[in-house]
């Protein structure tokens, strides 16, 4: 029985040491499983050839772009560089600066889940066969099976291409990095630990400050109607020079 806690401890340490790898693996598995469910439950190829052409391509590429956009929006690195570019008003082309900084890492990271969806969809072959086959309603026809096989070959070719490009880019970035292997590893570990410490400190500091402002609002039991109206009318978005993050904080600070 003592081997079970040791095994769980080992798994926990492995998860902590490689969080990005396990997160991507989980998302890849979720994307692959989601595609299978989506194809089985939702996808119904129409009998009309003209409609089937659009139907298959839309089902193939719409989830790809939707997953990619969601991954970009949920990527903190993307918003970090976007906000930096927005703050540095003196630069003539802030959008270009944002893309130069965030494009490579953020773009590649955001393509992991969509690429999995595209690979599994091509390997399944139903979407491409539905779009290109002259008999989309007959899955047993030679025409349908031909395009399904072509889709599966394209899927494997796409996977090989992604692996080759990813390997070349990784080797190039590591060879051009001036840091040694241990130094680069330490920098990665430090960045991860710094984010955890920063998140913890921000939570604690925000808790203290929020309690102060909420306490100022309810210091006389129930605030008057005029106070509620005044807080609701306050705008904290126009003045970028002040450190007010909510109307309640601005109202409480103006009371002092």
C-alpha positions in Angstrom: 0.0 0.0 0.0 2.9 2.3 0.6 3.7 2.3 -3.2 0.4 4.1 -4.0 1.2 7.4 -2.1 4.7 7.3 -3.6 3.2 6.9 -7.0 0.8 9.8 -6.4 3.6 11.9 -5.1 5.6 11.2 -8.2 2.7 12.1 -10.5 2.2 15.3 -8.6 5.8 16.3 -8.9 5.7 15.5 -12.6 2.6 17.7 -13.1 4.3 20.5 -11.2 7.6 20.2 -13.2 5.8 20.1 -16.6 2.5 22.0 -16.3 2.4 23.3 -19.8 3.1 19.8 -21.3 0.3 18.2 -19.4 -2.1 21.0 -20.0 -1.5 20.8 -23.8 -1.9 17.0 -23.6 -5.2 17.3 -21.8 -6.4 19.9 -24.3 -5.3 17.7 -27.2 -7.2 14.7 -25.8 -10.2 16.8 -25.1 -10.1 18.3 -28.7 -9.8 14.8 -30.2 -12.7 13.4 -28.2 -14.8 16.5 -28.9 -14.3 16.1 -32.6 -15.5 12.5 -32.5 -18.6 13.4 -30.5 -19.2 16.4 -32.8 -18.9 14.3 -35.9 -21.1 11.5 -34.6 -23.9 13.6 -33.1 -24.0 16.9 -35.0 -22.6 16.2 -38.5 -25.2 15.0 -41.0 -24.0 15.3 -44.6 -26.9 16.5 -46.9 -27.8 14.6 -50.1 -27.6 17.7 -52.3 -24.1 18.0 -53.9 -24.1 21.8 -53.9 -25.1 22.1 -50.3 -22.8 19.3 -49.2 -19.8 21.1 -50.7 -20.3 24.1 -48.3 -21.5 22.0 -45.5 -18.4 19.8 -45.3 -15.8 22.7 -45.5 -17.7 24.7 -42.9 -17.7 21.8 -40.5 -14.0 21.2 -41.1 -12.6 24.8 -40.8 -15.1 26.7 -38.6 -14.2 24.9 -35.4 -10.5 25.3 -36.3 -10.7 29.1 -36.5 -13.1 29.2 -33.5 -10.6 27.3 -31.3 -7.7 29.4 -32.5 -9.4 32.7 -31.7 -10.5 31.4 -28.3 -6.9 30.2 -27.6 -5.5 33.6 -28.6 -8.0 35.5 -26.4 -7.3 33.2 -23.4 -3.6 33.5 -23.7 -2.2 35.9 -21.1 1.0 36.6 -23.2 -1.1 38.0 -26.0 -2.9 40.5 -23.8 0.4 41.4 -22.0 2.0 42.5 -25.2 -1.3 44.1 -26.5 -1.5 46.3 -23.4 2.2 47.2 -23.6 1.7 48.3 -27.2 -1.4 50.3 -26.1 0.5 52.1 -23.4 3.5 53.1 -25.6 1.6 55.7 -27.6 4.8 57.2 -29.1 5.3 54.2 -31.4 3.7 54.9 -34.8 2.6 51.3 -35.4 1.6 49.8 -32.0 -0.2 46.9 -33.7 2.9 45.9 -35.6 4.9 46.1 -32.4 2.4 44.0 -30.6 2.5 41.4 -33.3 6.3 41.3 -33.4 6.5 40.5 -29.7 3.5 38.2 -29.3 3.3 36.5 -32.7 5.8 33.6 -32.5 5.1 32.1 -29.1 1.5 33.0 -28.8 0.6 32.0 -32.3 2.3 28.6 -32.1 0.8 27.9 -28.6 -2.6 28.8 -29.8 -2.4 26.5 -32.8 -2.0 23.3 -30.6 -5.7 22.6 -30.0 -7.0 23.8 -33.5 -4.3 21.7 -35.2 -5.4 18.6 -33.2 -9.0 19.2 -34.3 -7.9 19.6 -38.0 -5.7 16.5 -37.8 -8.5 14.3 -36.3 -11.0 15.7 -38.7 -8.8 14.9 -41.7 -8.1 11.5 -40.4 -11.8 10.8 -40.0 -12.3 11.9 -43.6 -16.1 12.5 -43.4 -16.0 16.2 -43.9 -13.7 16.2 -47.0 -15.6 13.2 -48.5 -18.9 15.0 -47.9 -17.7 18.1 -49.7 -15.9 16.6 -52.7 -17.9 13.4 -53.3 -20.5 13.4 -56.1 -22.6 11.0 -54.0 -22.5 12.4 -50.5 -25.5 10.4 -49.4 -23.8 7.1 -50.3 -20.9 6.4 -48.0 -20.2 3.0 -49.6 -19.6 4.4 -53.1 -16.1 4.3 -54.6 -16.2 8.1 -55.1 -16.9 8.7 -51.4 -14.3 6.2 -50.2 -11.7 7.7 -52.6 -12.0 11.2 -51.1 -12.1 9.8 -47.6 -8.8 8.1 -48.2 -7.4 11.3 -49.7 -8.4 13.1 -46.6 -6.8 10.6 -44.3 -3.5 10.8 -46.3 -3.7 14.6 -46.0 -4.2 14.2 -42.3 -1.0 12.2 -41.8 0.9 14.6 -44.1 -0.3 17.5 -42.0 0.9 15.8 -38.8 4.3 15.1 -40.3 4.5 18.7 -41.5 3.6 20.1 -38.0 6.2 17.8 -36.3 9.0 18.8 -38.8 8.2 22.5 -38.6 7.9 22.4 -34.8 11.2 20.5 -34.4 13.1 22.9 -36.7 11.7 26.0 -35.0 12.5 24.5 -31.5 16.1 23.6 -32.6 16.6 27.0 -34.2 15.4 28.9 -31.1 17.5 26.9 -28.7 20.6 27.1 -30.8 20.2 30.8 -31.2 19.6 31.3 -27.5 22.7 32.7 -25.7 21.8 31.1 -22.4 23.2 27.7 -21.5 20.8 24.8 -21.0 20.8 25.1 -17.2 20.5 28.8 -17.3 17.5 28.6 -19.7 15.9 26.0 -17.5 16.4 28.2 -14.4 14.9 31.1 -16.2 11.9 29.1 -17.0 11.5 27.8 -13.5 12.0 31.3 -12.0 9.4 32.8 -14.3 6.9 30.1 -13.3 7.6 30.6 -9.6 7.5 34.4 -9.9 4.0 34.2 -11.5 2.8 32.1 -8.6 4.2 34.4 -6.0 2.9 37.5 -7.8 -0.6 35.9 -8.1 -0.6 35.1 -4.3 0.6 38.6 -3.3 -1.9 40.3 -5.6 -4.7 38.2 -4.1 -3.7 39.1 -0.6 -3.2 42.8 -1.4 -6.5 43.1 -3.3 -8.3 41.4 -0.4 -7.0 44.0 2.1 -7.7 47.0 -0.1 -11.2 45.7 -1.1 -12.1 45.2 2.6 -11.1 48.8 3.3 -13.3 50.3 0.5 -16.2 48.0 1.2 -15.9 48.9 4.9 -16.0 52.6 4.1 -19.2 52.0 2.2 -21.0 50.2 5.0 -19.5 52.1 8.0 -22.9 53.6 8.7 -24.9 50.3 8.4 -26.8 50.9 5.1 -25.6 53.6 2.6 -28.1 56.2 1.5 -29.7 56.2 -2.0 -27.5 59.2 -3.0 -24.4 57.2 -2.2 -25.4 54.3 -4.4 -26.3 56.7 -7.3 -23.0 58.5 -6.9 -21.0 55.3 -7.1 -23.0 54.1 -10.1 -22.3 57.3 -12.1 -18.5 57.2 -11.5 -16.4 56.4 -14.5 -12.9 55.0 -14.0 -12.0 54.3 -17.6 -11.4 57.8 -18.9 -8.6 58.9 -16.7 -5.6 56.6 -17.3 -3.3 58.5 -14.9 -5.2 57.4 -11.7 -5.0 54.0 -10.0 -8.8 53.6 -9.7 -10.0 50.1 -10.8 -13.6 50.3 -9.7 -16.2 53.0 -9.0 -16.3 52.0 -5.3 -12.6 52.5 -5.0 -12.8 55.9 -6.5 -15.7 56.9 -4.3 -13.9 55.7 -1.2 -10.7 57.4 -2.0 -12.5 60.7 -2.7 -14.0 60.5 0.8 -10.7 60.6 2.5 
